[in-house]
Amino acid sequence: MTRRPNIVLIQADQLAAQALGAYGNSVVISPRLDRIADEGVVFDRAYCNSPLCAPSRASMMTGLLPSEIGAYDNGADFASSVPTFAHVLRGAGYRTALIGRMHFIGPDQLHGFEQRLTTDVYPAGLDMVPDWELPPAERLPWYHEASSVFSAGASVATVQRDFDDEVVFRTLRHLNDLARDPGDDPFLVVASFIHPHDPYEPPAEHWALYDDVEIDDPRVAPVDFDDLDPHSQRLQQMSGFDQKVPDVEETRRARRAYYASVSYVDENVGRILDRLDALGLREDTVVIVTSDHGDLLGERGLWYKMSPFEQSSRVPLIVHAPERFAARRVDAPVSLIDLLPTLADLAGADAPETSGRSLTEMLVGENTEPEDVVIEYLAEGVTAPHLTVVRGPYKFVRCPGDPDQLFDVAADPDELADLADDPAYREVADGLRAVLAERYDLDALRADVRRSQRRRQAVQRALSTGQPHAWDHAPAARGDDYVRGDFWAALEHGRLPAPENV
Protein backbone atom coordinates (compact mmCIF):
# COMPACT_ATOMS: atom_id res chain seq x y z
CA MET A 1 0.00 0.00 0.00
CA THR A 2 1.69 3.19 -1.21
CA ARG A 3 -0.95 5.88 -0.65
CA ARG A 4 -0.07 8.23 2.18
CA PRO A 5 -2.33 7.18 5.06
CA ASN A 6 -4.75 9.22 7.07
CA ILE A 7 -3.63 9.31 10.70
CA VAL A 8 -5.84 9.37 13.79
CA LEU A 9 -3.90 9.79 17.04
CA ILE A 10 -5.97 9.12 20.16
CA GLN A 11 -4.45 10.18 23.45
CA ALA A 12 -5.79 9.67 26.96
CA ASP A 13 -4.42 11.57 29.94
CA GLN A 14 -2.76 9.57 32.72
CA LEU A 15 -3.58 6.22 31.12
CA ALA A 16 -1.06 3.72 32.47
CA ALA A 17 0.00 0.82 30.29
CA GLN A 18 -0.58 -1.62 33.15
CA ALA A 19 -4.23 -0.51 33.33
CA LEU A 20 -5.16 -2.08 29.99
CA GLY A 21 -6.02 -5.66 29.16
CA ALA A 22 -3.64 -5.41 26.21
CA TYR A 23 -0.80 -5.04 28.72
CA GLY A 24 -1.89 -7.85 31.00
CA ASN A 25 -4.52 -6.29 33.27
CA SER A 26 -7.18 -8.94 33.95
CA VAL A 27 -9.58 -6.63 35.82
CA VAL A 28 -10.12 -3.59 33.61
CA ILE A 29 -12.86 -3.77 30.98
CA SER A 30 -11.38 -2.37 27.76
CA PRO A 31 -12.62 -4.55 24.87
CA ARG A 32 -12.15 -2.01 22.05
CA LEU A 33 -8.56 -1.25 22.97
CA ASP A 34 -7.89 -4.94 23.52
CA ARG A 35 -9.21 -5.69 20.03
CA ILE A 36 -7.05 -3.16 18.23
CA ALA A 37 -4.07 -4.36 20.27
CA ASP A 38 -4.76 -7.92 19.08
CA GLU A 39 -4.81 -6.67 15.49
CA GLY A 40 -2.07 -4.05 15.76
CA VAL A 41 1.52 -3.39 16.75
CA VAL A 42 1.90 -3.10 20.52
CA PHE A 43 4.98 -1.48 22.02
CA ASP A 44 5.39 -3.19 25.37
CA ARG A 45 7.99 -0.77 26.73
CA ALA A 46 6.95 2.68 25.61
CA TYR A 47 7.87 5.52 27.97
CA CYS A 48 6.93 9.15 28.27
CA ASN A 49 9.85 11.58 28.35
CA SER A 50 8.52 13.43 31.35
CA PRO A 51 5.90 12.02 33.75
CA LEU A 52 3.89 15.26 33.77
CA CYS A 53 1.24 16.55 31.36
CA ALA A 54 2.55 19.69 29.63
CA PRO A 55 6.24 18.79 29.30
CA SER A 56 5.35 15.29 28.14
CA ARG A 57 3.01 16.58 25.44
CA ALA A 58 5.36 19.34 24.24
CA SER A 59 8.11 16.73 24.07
CA MET A 60 5.88 14.31 22.16
CA MET A 61 4.82 17.00 19.68
CA THR A 62 8.38 18.16 18.93
CA GLY A 63 10.44 14.99 19.24
CA LEU A 64 12.70 16.86 21.65
CA LEU A 65 13.26 16.44 25.38
CA PRO A 66 11.71 19.04 27.72
CA SER A 67 15.14 20.49 28.57
CA GLU A 68 15.83 21.04 24.86
CA ILE A 69 12.79 23.31 24.41
CA GLY A 70 12.45 24.83 27.90
CA ALA A 71 9.13 23.06 28.55
CA TYR A 72 10.18 22.15 32.07
CA ASP A 73 6.83 21.92 33.85
CA ASN A 74 3.09 22.64 33.69
CA GLY A 75 3.72 26.38 33.85
CA ALA A 76 6.39 26.65 31.14
CA ASP A 77 5.43 28.27 27.86
CA PHE A 78 5.95 26.21 24.72
CA ALA A 79 7.66 28.30 22.04
CA SER A 80 5.74 28.62 18.78
CA SER A 81 9.00 28.56 16.80
CA VAL A 82 9.68 24.89 17.57
CA PRO A 83 8.39 22.57 14.79
CA THR A 84 5.85 19.94 15.83
CA PHE A 85 4.51 16.90 14.03
CA ALA A 86 1.48 19.05 13.14
CA HIS A 87 3.79 21.49 11.32
CA VAL A 88 5.54 18.59 9.59
CA LEU A 89 2.38 16.92 8.32
CA ARG A 90 0.63 20.17 7.49
CA GLY A 91 3.67 21.23 5.46
CA ALA A 92 3.43 17.92 3.62
CA GLY A 93 -0.15 18.64 2.60
CA TYR A 94 -2.07 16.94 5.41
CA ARG A 95 -5.26 18.50 6.73
CA THR A 96 -4.56 18.75 10.45
CA ALA A 97 -6.99 19.08 13.36
CA LEU A 98 -6.64 18.90 17.14
CA ILE A 99 -9.71 18.04 19.18
CA GLY A 100 -9.43 18.10 22.96
CA ARG A 101 -6.62 18.14 25.46
CA MET A 102 -3.03 19.11 24.76
CA HIS A 103 -2.06 21.42 27.65
CA PHE A 104 -0.21 23.95 25.52
CA ILE A 105 1.11 26.74 27.74
CA GLY A 106 1.44 30.17 26.13
CA PRO A 107 -0.29 32.27 23.49
CA ASP A 108 0.17 29.73 20.68
CA GLN A 109 -2.65 27.25 21.12
CA LEU A 110 -2.33 25.64 17.70
CA HIS A 111 1.35 24.71 17.30
CA GLY A 112 0.94 23.82 13.66
CA PHE A 113 -2.62 22.49 13.61
CA GLU A 114 -4.80 24.10 10.96
CA GLN A 115 -7.87 23.61 13.11
CA ARG A 116 -8.52 23.21 16.81
CA LEU A 117 -12.14 22.36 17.43
CA THR A 118 -12.36 22.66 21.23
CA THR A 119 -10.67 24.65 23.91
CA ASP A 120 -8.54 22.90 26.52
CA VAL A 121 -9.79 21.71 29.87
CA TYR A 122 -6.93 23.48 31.75
CA PRO A 123 -5.88 27.12 31.40
CA ALA A 124 -3.08 28.10 29.03
CA GLY A 125 -1.43 30.63 31.35
CA LEU A 126 1.62 30.57 33.60
CA ASP A 127 -0.48 29.49 36.55
CA MET A 128 1.47 26.42 37.64
CA VAL A 129 5.08 27.57 37.93
CA PRO A 130 7.04 25.50 40.48
CA ASP A 131 9.50 27.03 42.91
CA TRP A 132 12.57 24.95 43.69
CA GLU A 133 13.33 27.19 46.66
CA LEU A 134 10.23 26.00 48.54
CA PRO A 135 10.52 23.11 51.01
CA PRO A 136 8.54 20.02 49.89
CA ALA A 137 5.96 20.38 52.66
CA GLU A 138 5.05 23.92 51.55
CA ARG A 139 2.31 23.20 49.07
CA LEU A 140 1.27 25.45 46.19
CA PRO A 141 -2.49 25.69 45.58
CA TRP A 142 -2.48 23.73 42.31
CA TYR A 143 -0.64 20.65 43.62
CA HIS A 144 -2.33 17.27 43.34
CA GLU A 145 -4.62 16.56 46.29
CA ALA A 146 -4.97 13.30 48.18
CA SER A 147 -8.69 14.05 48.27
CA SER A 148 -9.05 12.60 44.75
CA VAL A 149 -8.44 9.16 46.22
CA PHE A 150 -10.76 9.56 49.19
CA SER A 151 -13.64 11.03 47.14
CA ALA A 152 -13.42 8.61 44.22
CA GLY A 153 -16.72 7.30 42.89
CA ALA A 154 -19.42 7.48 40.25
CA SER A 155 -20.76 10.79 38.93
CA VAL A 156 -23.61 12.09 36.83
CA ALA A 157 -21.60 15.00 35.43
CA THR A 158 -18.15 16.46 35.97
CA VAL A 159 -16.00 19.05 34.24
CA GLN A 160 -13.86 16.25 32.83
CA ARG A 161 -16.80 14.27 31.51
CA ASP A 162 -18.38 17.36 29.95
CA PHE A 163 -15.06 17.99 28.21
CA ASP A 164 -14.56 14.45 26.94
CA ASP A 165 -18.16 14.15 25.79
CA GLU A 166 -17.48 17.21 23.65
CA VAL A 167 -14.19 15.75 22.41
CA VAL A 168 -15.81 12.59 21.08
CA PHE A 169 -18.76 14.54 19.61
CA ARG A 170 -16.46 16.97 17.80
CA THR A 171 -14.23 14.13 16.60
CA LEU A 172 -17.12 12.20 15.08
CA ARG A 173 -18.49 15.34 13.48
CA HIS A 174 -15.09 16.27 12.05
CA LEU A 175 -14.71 12.80 10.55
CA ASN A 176 -18.13 13.31 8.94
CA ASP A 177 -16.89 16.58 7.45
CA LEU A 178 -13.75 14.90 6.10
CA ALA A 179 -15.92 12.25 4.44
CA ARG A 180 -18.20 14.93 2.96
CA ASP A 181 -15.23 16.73 1.42
CA PRO A 182 -12.66 13.96 0.91
CA GLY A 183 -10.31 15.95 -1.32
CA ASP A 184 -6.99 14.57 -2.50
CA ASP A 185 -4.99 15.20 0.67
CA PRO A 186 -4.86 12.84 3.65
CA PHE A 187 -5.70 14.03 7.16
CA LEU A 188 -4.27 14.03 10.67
CA VAL A 189 -6.82 14.05 13.49
CA VAL A 190 -5.64 14.17 17.10
CA ALA A 191 -8.43 13.33 19.58
CA SER A 192 -7.23 13.82 23.14
CA PHE A 193 -9.20 12.95 26.28
CA ILE A 194 -8.69 14.10 29.88
CA HIS A 195 -9.87 10.78 31.39
CA PRO A 196 -8.73 8.75 33.29
CA HIS A 197 -6.84 11.66 34.95
CA ASP A 198 -7.80 12.26 38.57
CA PRO A 199 -10.15 13.13 40.17
CA TYR A 200 -11.46 9.62 39.71
CA GLU A 201 -15.12 10.35 38.92
CA PRO A 202 -16.32 8.05 36.12
CA PRO A 203 -19.83 8.02 34.67
CA ALA A 204 -22.23 5.92 36.74
CA GLU A 205 -22.82 3.46 33.89
CA HIS A 206 -19.10 2.69 33.66
CA TRP A 207 -18.77 2.44 37.43
CA ALA A 208 -21.61 -0.12 37.32
CA LEU A 209 -19.60 -2.33 34.96
CA TYR A 210 -17.51 -3.28 38.00
CA ASP A 211 -20.37 -4.13 40.38
CA ASP A 212 -19.42 -7.81 40.49
CA VAL A 213 -15.74 -7.42 39.69
CA GLU A 214 -13.07 -8.06 42.32
CA ILE A 215 -10.73 -5.08 42.19
CA ASP A 216 -7.08 -6.00 42.43
CA ASP A 217 -4.85 -4.50 45.10
CA PRO A 218 -1.56 -2.78 44.26
CA ARG A 219 1.21 -5.30 43.62
CA VAL A 220 3.43 -3.50 46.15
CA ALA A 221 1.87 -2.67 49.52
CA PRO A 222 2.25 0.85 50.98
CA VAL A 223 5.77 1.52 52.20
CA ASP A 224 6.37 3.37 55.45
CA PHE A 225 7.25 6.98 54.76
CA ASP A 226 10.70 6.66 56.34
CA ASP A 227 11.52 3.70 54.08
CA LEU A 228 10.64 5.45 50.81
CA ASP A 229 13.31 6.93 48.57
CA PRO A 230 13.65 10.74 48.92
CA HIS A 231 11.77 11.56 45.71
CA SER A 232 8.82 9.36 46.69
CA GLN A 233 8.79 11.03 50.11
CA ARG A 234 8.51 14.42 48.43
CA LEU A 235 5.65 13.20 46.26
CA GLN A 236 3.83 11.99 49.36
CA GLN A 237 4.31 15.34 51.09
CA MET A 238 3.19 17.33 48.06
CA SER A 239 -0.15 15.54 47.83
CA GLY A 240 -0.75 15.08 51.56
CA PHE A 241 -0.42 11.29 51.63
CA ASP A 242 2.15 11.64 54.40
CA GLN A 243 -0.69 12.94 56.59
CA LYS A 244 -3.54 10.67 55.54
CA VAL A 245 -3.11 7.18 54.10
CA PRO A 246 -5.97 5.44 52.25
CA ASP A 247 -6.91 2.07 53.69
CA VAL A 248 -7.49 -1.09 51.66
CA GLU A 249 -11.11 -0.34 50.81
CA GLU A 250 -10.42 3.29 49.92
CA THR A 251 -7.61 2.15 47.66
CA ARG A 252 -9.82 -0.41 45.94
CA ARG A 253 -12.57 2.16 45.47
CA ALA A 254 -10.16 4.62 43.84
CA ARG A 255 -8.73 1.90 41.60
CA ARG A 256 -12.26 0.86 40.62
CA ALA A 257 -13.06 4.47 39.72
CA TYR A 258 -9.89 4.69 37.65
CA TYR A 259 -10.70 1.45 35.82
CA ALA A 260 -14.22 2.70 35.16
CA SER A 261 -12.72 5.88 33.69
CA VAL A 262 -10.56 3.72 31.44
CA SER A 263 -13.71 1.89 30.32
CA TYR A 264 -15.27 5.26 29.48
CA VAL A 265 -12.24 6.12 27.33
CA ASP A 266 -12.42 2.67 25.76
CA GLU A 267 -16.04 3.24 24.77
CA ASN A 268 -15.15 6.56 23.15
CA VAL A 269 -12.26 4.96 21.27
CA GLY A 270 -14.75 2.40 19.98
CA ARG A 271 -17.09 5.17 18.79
CA ILE A 272 -14.26 6.78 16.81
CA LEU A 273 -13.25 3.46 15.25
CA ASP A 274 -16.86 2.64 14.40
CA ARG A 275 -17.27 6.00 12.70
CA LEU A 276 -14.15 5.43 10.60
CA ASP A 277 -15.68 2.10 9.55
CA ALA A 278 -19.07 3.61 8.77
CA LEU A 279 -17.48 6.33 6.63
CA GLY A 280 -15.29 3.88 4.74
CA LEU A 281 -12.11 5.50 6.06
CA ARG A 282 -10.71 2.74 8.24
CA GLU A 283 -8.64 0.90 5.62
CA ASP A 284 -6.71 4.06 4.66
CA THR A 285 -6.18 5.23 8.25
CA VAL A 286 -3.40 4.49 10.73
CA VAL A 287 -4.82 4.67 14.27
CA ILE A 288 -2.38 5.30 17.12
CA VAL A 289 -3.37 5.13 20.79
CA THR A 290 -1.15 6.44 23.57
CA SER A 291 -1.02 8.54 26.73
CA ASP A 292 1.13 11.33 28.16
CA HIS A 293 2.12 9.34 31.30
CA GLY A 294 0.73 6.72 33.66
CA ASP A 295 -0.70 6.59 37.17
CA LEU A 296 0.88 4.89 40.19
CA LEU A 297 -2.56 3.84 41.50
CA GLY A 298 -1.45 3.15 45.05
CA GLU A 299 1.71 1.17 44.30
CA ARG A 300 3.98 1.62 47.38
CA GLY A 301 1.28 3.99 48.62
CA LEU A 302 2.07 6.41 45.76
CA TRP A 303 -0.55 7.98 43.47
CA TYR A 304 -0.73 9.98 40.27
CA LYS A 305 2.57 10.47 38.35
CA MET A 306 5.79 12.55 38.56
CA SER A 307 7.83 9.42 39.29
CA PRO A 308 10.16 7.31 37.13
CA PHE A 309 8.62 4.08 38.45
CA GLU A 310 7.13 1.96 35.67
CA GLN A 311 3.48 2.63 36.53
CA SER A 312 4.06 6.38 36.19
CA SER A 313 6.48 6.55 33.26
CA ARG A 314 5.29 3.73 30.98
CA VAL A 315 2.51 4.46 28.52
CA PRO A 316 0.48 2.40 26.06
CA LEU A 317 1.54 2.73 22.44
CA ILE A 318 -0.61 0.80 19.98
CA VAL A 319 -0.48 1.26 16.20
CA HIS A 320 -3.47 -0.20 14.36
CA ALA A 321 -3.30 -0.47 10.59
CA PRO A 322 -3.77 -4.14 9.68
CA GLU A 323 -3.56 -3.43 5.95
CA ARG A 324 -0.06 -2.00 6.45
CA PHE A 325 1.42 -3.61 9.56
CA ALA A 326 0.94 -7.20 10.73
CA ALA A 327 0.03 -7.74 14.37
CA ARG A 328 3.09 -8.04 16.59
CA ARG A 329 4.53 -7.00 19.92
CA VAL A 330 7.74 -4.99 20.27
CA ASP A 331 9.73 -5.28 23.49
CA ALA A 332 12.45 -2.71 22.75
CA PRO A 333 12.31 0.47 24.86
CA VAL A 334 10.87 3.40 22.88
CA SER A 335 9.45 6.76 23.90
CA LEU A 336 7.02 9.47 22.87
CA ILE A 337 9.71 11.58 21.19
CA ASP A 338 9.80 8.83 18.58
CA LEU A 339 6.33 9.80 17.34
CA LEU A 340 7.37 12.85 15.28
CA PRO A 341 9.91 11.01 13.10
CA THR A 342 7.51 8.06 12.84
CA LEU A 343 4.62 10.22 11.66
CA ALA A 344 6.93 12.01 9.23
CA ASP A 345 7.94 8.64 7.76
CA LEU A 346 4.31 7.55 7.44
CA ALA A 347 3.50 10.82 5.68
CA GLY A 348 6.55 10.74 3.42
CA ALA A 349 7.61 14.07 4.89
CA ASP A 350 10.95 15.55 5.84
CA ALA A 351 11.38 15.73 9.62
CA PRO A 352 13.34 18.38 11.51
CA GLU A 353 16.22 17.26 13.68
CA THR A 354 14.87 15.50 16.75
CA SER A 355 16.11 13.43 19.69
CA GLY A 356 13.76 10.60 18.72
CA ARG A 357 13.93 7.96 16.04
CA SER A 358 11.40 6.60 13.60
CA LEU A 359 9.65 3.40 14.64
CA THR A 360 8.67 2.39 11.10
CA GLU A 361 11.22 -0.41 10.92
CA MET A 362 9.82 -1.86 14.14
CA LEU A 363 6.30 -1.52 12.73
CA VAL A 364 7.19 -3.80 9.83
CA GLY A 365 9.06 -6.24 12.05
CA GLU A 366 12.65 -5.39 11.20
CA ASN A 367 15.26 -5.69 13.93
CA THR A 368 16.86 -2.40 14.91
CA GLU A 369 19.66 -1.51 17.27
CA PRO A 370 18.25 -0.70 20.72
CA GLU A 371 18.62 2.89 21.88
CA ASP A 372 18.55 4.53 25.28
CA VAL A 373 15.35 6.19 26.50
CA VAL A 374 15.75 9.34 28.59
CA ILE A 375 13.12 10.57 31.04
CA GLU A 376 13.39 14.06 32.57
CA TYR A 377 11.50 15.43 35.53
CA LEU A 378 12.12 19.14 36.11
CA ALA A 379 8.96 20.28 37.88
CA GLU A 380 7.59 20.45 41.43
CA GLY A 381 8.86 17.96 44.01
CA VAL A 382 12.55 18.29 43.22
CA THR A 383 15.19 20.97 43.68
CA ALA A 384 17.55 19.63 41.02
CA PRO A 385 17.13 17.81 37.70
CA HIS A 386 15.68 14.32 38.17
CA LEU A 387 16.90 12.20 35.27
CA THR A 388 16.35 8.59 34.22
CA VAL A 389 17.94 6.52 31.48
CA VAL A 390 16.51 3.19 30.32
CA ARG A 391 18.87 0.82 28.52
CA GLY A 392 17.67 -2.69 27.79
CA PRO A 393 16.36 -4.17 31.05
CA TYR A 394 18.02 -1.52 33.22
CA LYS A 395 16.67 1.74 34.54
CA PHE A 396 19.07 4.19 36.19
CA VAL A 397 17.84 7.23 38.14
CA ARG A 398 19.99 10.22 39.09
CA CYS A 399 19.04 13.36 41.01
CA PRO A 400 21.73 15.41 42.77
CA GLY A 401 21.12 15.25 46.51
CA ASP A 402 19.33 11.88 46.28
CA PRO A 403 20.95 8.44 46.21
CA ASP A 404 21.26 6.99 42.70
CA GLN A 405 18.91 4.11 41.87
CA LEU A 406 19.30 1.18 39.50
CA PHE A 407 16.64 -1.41 38.68
CA ASP A 408 16.53 -4.45 36.44
CA VAL A 409 12.91 -4.15 35.31
CA ALA A 410 13.02 -7.47 33.45
CA ALA A 411 14.00 -9.52 36.50
CA ASP A 412 12.33 -7.16 38.99
CA PRO A 413 9.27 -5.54 37.31
CA ASP A 414 8.06 -4.07 40.63
CA GLU A 415 11.39 -2.27 41.11
CA LEU A 416 11.89 -3.55 44.64
CA ALA A 417 15.64 -4.26 44.49
CA ASP A 418 17.77 -1.15 44.13
CA LEU A 419 21.04 -2.36 42.59
CA ALA A 420 22.88 0.98 42.53
CA ASP A 421 25.25 -0.03 45.34
CA ASP A 422 25.47 -3.72 44.46
CA PRO A 423 29.09 -4.54 43.50
CA ALA A 424 27.82 -7.03 40.93
CA TYR A 425 26.15 -4.18 39.02
CA ARG A 426 28.85 -1.51 39.44
CA GLU A 427 29.79 -1.62 35.76
CA VAL A 428 26.15 -1.21 34.68
CA ALA A 429 25.59 1.67 37.08
CA ASP A 430 28.83 3.41 36.10
CA GLY A 431 28.00 3.06 32.42
CA LEU A 432 24.55 4.60 32.76
CA ARG A 433 25.87 7.30 35.09
CA ALA A 434 28.36 8.17 32.36
CA VAL A 435 25.56 8.41 29.78
CA LEU A 436 23.87 11.12 31.84
CA ALA A 437 27.16 12.85 32.65
CA GLU A 438 28.00 13.07 28.95
CA ARG A 439 24.54 14.33 28.02
CA TYR A 440 23.92 16.84 30.83
CA ASP A 441 25.69 19.55 32.74
CA LEU A 442 23.50 19.15 35.81
CA ASP A 443 24.61 22.38 37.48
CA ALA A 444 23.92 24.38 34.31
CA LEU A 445 20.54 22.71 33.79
CA ARG A 446 19.52 23.42 37.37
CA ALA A 447 20.53 27.06 36.93
CA ASP A 448 18.54 27.29 33.68
CA VAL A 449 15.41 25.83 35.27
CA ARG A 450 15.66 28.07 38.31
CA ARG A 451 16.23 31.15 36.12
CA SER A 452 13.20 30.22 34.04
CA GLN A 453 11.07 29.81 37.17
CA ARG A 454 12.00 33.28 38.45
CA ARG A 455 11.24 34.91 35.10
CA ARG A 456 7.89 33.20 34.78
CA GLN A 457 6.95 33.98 38.36
CA ALA A 458 7.59 37.66 37.68
CA VAL A 459 5.54 37.59 34.47
CA GLN A 460 2.65 35.77 36.16
CA ARG A 461 2.57 38.24 39.04
CA ALA A 462 2.26 41.08 36.55
CA LEU A 463 -0.34 39.34 34.38
CA SER A 464 -2.53 38.59 37.39
CA THR A 465 -2.65 42.31 38.23
CA GLY A 466 -5.27 44.49 36.58
CA GLN A 467 -7.35 43.24 33.66
CA PRO A 468 -6.46 39.66 32.71
CA HIS A 469 -6.18 38.45 29.11
CA ALA A 470 -6.38 34.69 28.83
CA TRP A 471 -4.44 32.72 26.24
CA ASP A 472 -7.06 29.96 26.26
CA HIS A 473 -8.14 28.81 22.82
CA ALA A 474 -11.56 30.01 21.65
CA PRO A 475 -12.75 27.84 18.74
CA ALA A 476 -14.01 29.81 15.76
CA ALA A 477 -17.77 29.78 15.11
CA ARG A 478 -18.80 27.79 12.06
CA GLY A 479 -21.12 29.29 9.48
CA ASP A 480 -21.86 26.12 7.53
CA ASP A 481 -22.96 23.75 10.26
CA TYR A 482 -26.47 23.13 9.04
CA VAL A 483 -28.62 24.62 6.27
CA ARG A 484 -27.19 27.81 4.76
CA GLY A 485 -27.41 29.18 1.20
CA ASP A 486 -28.97 26.74 -1.25
CA PHE A 487 -31.48 24.80 0.86
CA TRP A 488 -31.52 21.49 -1.02
CA ALA A 489 -27.82 21.59 -1.89
CA ALA A 490 -26.97 22.04 1.80
CA LEU A 491 -29.12 19.07 2.77
CA GLU A 492 -27.61 16.91 0.06
CA HIS A 493 -24.05 17.93 0.99
CA GLY A 494 -24.68 17.00 4.62
CA ARG A 495 -26.07 13.55 3.83
CA LEU A 496 -23.76 10.57 4.39
CA PRO A 497 -25.79 7.44 3.58
CA ALA A 498 -25.24 4.30 5.59
CA PRO A 499 -23.71 1.28 3.84
CA GLU A 500 -26.29 -1.00 2.26
CA ASN A 501 -25.64 -3.79 4.74
CA VAL A 502 -26.57 -1.64 7.75
Secondary structure by P-SEA (a helix, b strand, c coil): cccbbbbbbbbbccccccccccccccccccaaaaaaaaabbbbccccccccccaaaaaaaaccccccccccccccbbbbcccccaaaaaaaaccbbbbccccccccccccccccccccccccccccccccccccccccccccccccccccccccccccaaaaaaaaaaaaaaaaaaaaaaccccccbbbbbbbccccccccccccccccccccccccccccccccccccaaaaaaaaaaccccccccaaaaaaaaaaaaaaaaaaaaaaaaaaaaaaaacccccbbbbbbcccccccccccccccccccccccbbbbbbbbccccccccccccccccaaaaaaaaaaccccccccbbbcccccccccccbbbbbbbbcccccccbbbbbbcccbbbbbbccccbbbbcccccccccccccccccaaaaaaaaaaaaaaacaaaaaaaaaaaaaaaaaaaaaaaaccbbbbccbbbbbbccccccccaaaaaaaacccccccc
